[in-house]
Amino acid sequence: MQENDAVTEAALLVAEARKVLVLTGAGISTDSGIPDFRGPEGVWTKHPEAEKASHIDYYLSDPEIRINNWKLRAGGELWPDIKPNKGHTSLLELENEDKLHTLITQNVDGLHQMAGTDSEKIVEIHGNVHEAVCLSCEWRDSIEPVLQRVREGEEDPRCECGGLIKAATILFGQGLIPEDLKRMAEALNACDLLITVGTSLQVFPVAEVVPGAVMRDVKVVIVNGEPTKMDIYADVVVIGSISETLPTILNNQNASLRN
């Protein structure tokens, strides 16, 4: 199927849908300038200790890893000032049509909220980099005041209770939040169309939504910059720039239905 044909077919499925479950991954944020982590100029390549800080065991056991990680965060090297792109804002079309049931994102950048998607519809399955949590108590709040403390000289910030603080993201070695998994399962049972956007669909259990949708006779559209191993399950696969193809699909849904 040619790309234009795939876009048209995807738009028609969106037009016919009533409850859409969207799953997004790193690819939707590429055009927003999210830094590469593993490439030649990636943050983890240039700062190996930053990759270690992404595992909970290293983070808990090594003060130097925490100190270097906080320094990188406070200096903006890990997460620069970023803005939503057309891929994020195009998803608002589903809300405008009252079709968006749930948006599950594997990203921690908060760009869907910045784009205007209702936060009540978003499941941040891997957390949010813009918030901080205490590992000893239930404290959770904006990360910015913590970063300011680091800029002012506090190397390894602690909570008022004395506990370690980390960004509110799920690190390697940590389990996903049961309530988030429950919401994902409920959304899969309720939807009549699944759209995956910018994800390689290799991270489980999140990637299980694709075969799970097929088992429930839910239509599947995969939009990505390159093929995925889950393409065989999809009704339509659209390969191309997310910020170009996704707006075309979602903006053309009404025209597809009329035709």
C-alpha positions in Angstrom: 0.0 0.0 0.0 1.4 3.4 -1.0 1.8 6.1 1.8 -1.1 8.2 0.4 -3.4 5.2 0.3 -2.4 4.2 3.8 -3.1 7.8 5.1 -6.5 7.7 3.4 -7.4 4.3 4.8 -6.3 5.4 8.3 -8.3 8.6 8.1 -11.4 6.5 7.2 -10.9 4.2 10.2 -10.7 7.3 12.4 -13.8 8.8 10.8 -15.7 5.6 11.6 -14.5 5.2 15.1 -16.4 6.3 18.2 -13.9 5.6 21.0 -10.2 5.8 20.2 -7.3 4.6 22.3 -4.0 6.3 21.4 -0.6 5.0 22.4 2.4 7.3 21.8 6.1 6.8 22.0 9.4 8.7 21.5 8.8 9.2 17.8 6.0 11.7 18.3 8.4 14.0 20.2 11.4 13.8 17.9 10.4 17.0 16.1 10.2 18.8 19.4 13.9 18.4 19.9 13.9 15.8 22.6 17.5 14.9 23.0 18.8 11.6 21.7 20.0 9.3 24.6 21.9 6.6 22.8 23.2 8.1 19.6 26.8 9.4 18.9 25.9 12.8 20.5 23.4 11.4 22.9 23.3 12.4 26.6 24.0 8.8 27.7 26.8 8.5 25.3 28.5 11.7 26.5 27.5 11.1 30.2 27.5 7.4 31.0 26.7 8.1 34.6 23.4 9.5 33.4 22.4 6.2 31.9 23.3 4.5 35.2 21.0 7.0 37.0 18.1 5.6 34.9 18.3 2.3 37.0 16.8 2.4 40.4 19.6 0.3 42.0 22.3 2.6 40.9 20.3 5.7 41.8 19.7 4.4 45.4 23.2 3.1 46.1 25.6 5.7 44.5 25.5 9.3 45.8 27.8 10.4 43.0 25.4 9.2 40.3 22.6 11.1 42.0 24.7 14.3 42.2 25.8 14.1 38.6 22.2 13.4 37.5 20.8 16.4 39.4 23.5 18.6 38.0 22.6 17.6 34.4 18.9 18.2 35.1 19.5 21.6 36.7 21.7 22.6 33.8 19.1 21.7 31.2 21.3 19.1 29.5 18.8 16.2 30.0 15.6 18.1 29.3 16.0 21.4 27.4 13.1 23.9 26.9 10.8 22.1 24.5 7.4 22.7 23.0 4.7 20.4 21.4 4.9 19.9 17.7 2.1 19.3 15.1 1.9 15.6 16.0 0.9 16.5 19.6 -1.5 19.2 18.6 -3.2 17.2 15.9 -4.5 14.7 18.5 -6.7 17.5 19.8 -8.8 16.8 16.7 -9.9 13.6 18.4 -11.0 15.5 21.5 -12.8 18.0 19.4 -14.8 15.2 17.9 -15.4 13.6 21.3 -13.6 10.5 20.2 -10.5 10.3 22.4 -11.2 7.7 25.1 -7.6 7.5 26.5 -4.1 8.6 25.5 -1.4 6.3 26.9 2.1 7.7 26.5 5.4 6.1 27.0 7.0 9.5 27.0 7.8 11.5 30.2 8.1 14.9 28.5 4.6 16.2 29.4 4.2 17.5 25.8 0.6 16.1 25.4 -0.5 18.3 28.4 1.3 21.3 27.0 -0.4 20.7 23.6 -3.8 21.0 25.4 -4.9 17.3 25.7 -7.1 16.9 28.8 -4.9 15.5 31.5 -7.7 13.3 32.7 -7.5 11.3 29.5 -3.7 10.8 29.7 -2.0 7.9 31.2 1.8 8.6 31.6 2.8 5.0 31.9 6.5 5.9 32.5 5.9 9.0 34.6 6.6 12.7 34.1 10.0 14.4 34.2 8.5 17.7 35.3 7.6 16.4 38.7 9.6 15.0 41.6 8.8 12.4 44.2 10.2 11.3 47.5 11.1 7.7 47.7 10.3 7.5 51.5 7.0 9.3 51.8 4.1 10.3 49.5 5.4 13.7 48.6 5.1 14.7 44.9 5.2 18.1 43.4 6.8 20.2 40.6 10.5 19.4 40.1 11.5 23.0 39.5 11.9 24.0 43.1 14.2 21.0 43.6 16.2 22.0 40.6 16.5 25.5 41.9 17.9 24.1 45.2 20.5 22.2 43.1 21.4 25.4 41.3 21.9 27.1 44.6 24.4 24.5 45.7 22.4 21.6 47.2 24.0 18.6 45.5 21.9 15.7 46.6 18.5 17.2 47.6 16.3 15.4 50.2 12.7 15.6 51.1 11.6 17.2 54.4 11.2 13.7 55.8 14.8 13.0 54.9 14.1 10.7 52.0 15.8 10.6 48.6 14.1 12.6 45.9 14.0 11.6 42.2 12.2 12.7 39.1 8.7 11.2 38.9 9.6 8.8 36.2 9.7 5.0 36.2 13.3 3.9 36.3 14.7 0.5 35.1 14.1 -1.9 37.9 10.9 -0.2 39.1 7.5 -1.7 38.4 4.7 0.2 36.6 1.9 1.7 38.6 -1.0 -0.8 38.9 -3.6 1.9 38.5 -2.0 2.9 35.2 -2.1 -0.7 34.0 -5.7 -1.0 35.0 -6.6 2.1 33.1 -4.8 0.8 30.0 -6.8 -2.5 30.2 -10.1 -0.7 30.7 -9.4 1.6 27.7 -8.5 -1.4 25.5 -11.8 -3.0 26.5 -13.8 0.1 25.7 -12.2 1.3 22.5 -13.1 0.5 18.9 -9.9 1.8 17.3 -6.3 1.7 18.5 -3.8 4.2 17.0 -0.1 3.7 18.0 2.1 6.7 17.2 5.9 6.9 17.1 6.6 3.8 19.1 8.6 0.8 18.1 6.2 -1.4 20.1 9.1 -3.3 21.7 8.5 -2.3 25.4 6.2 -4.6 27.3 3.7 -4.8 28.8 2.6 -1.7 26.9 3.2 -3.2 23.5 0.7 -5.9 24.4 -2.1 -3.5 23.5 -1.7 -4.3 19.8 -2.3 -8.1 20.0 -4.8 -7.4 22.7 -6.8 -5.1 20.3 -6.7 -7.8 17.6 -8.1 -10.4 20.0 -11.0 -8.0 20.7 -11.6 -7.3 17.0 -10.5 -3.7 17.5 -9.1 -2.0 14.4 -5.4 -1.1 14.6 -3.5 1.8 12.9 0.2 2.0 13.4 1.9 5.4 12.5 5.7 5.3 12.8 8.9 6.5 11.2 9.9 3.0 10.4 8.4 -0.5 10.3 7.7 -2.3 13.6 7.4 -6.0 14.5 3.8 -5.4 15.2 2.9 -4.2 11.7 1.6 -7.7 10.9 -1.3 -7.1 13.3 -2.3 -3.7 12.0 -5.2 -2.9 9.7 -3.3 0.1 8.3 0.4 1.0 8.7 1.6 4.5 7.9 5.3 5.1 7.6 6.6 8.6 7.6 7.3 11.8 9.6 4.9 11.8 12.6 4.4 15.6 12.6 3.4 15.4 8.9 1.4 12.2 8.6 -0.6 12.2 11.8 -2.1 15.7 11.2 -3.0 14.6 7.7 -4.8 11.5 9.0 -6.7 13.3 11.7 -7.5 16.4 9.8 -8.8 14.3 6.9 -11.1 12.1 8.9 -14.3 14.1 8.1 -13.5 14.3 4.4 -12.9 10.5 4.4 -16.3 9.9 6.0 -18.1 12.1 3.5 -16.4 10.3 0.6 
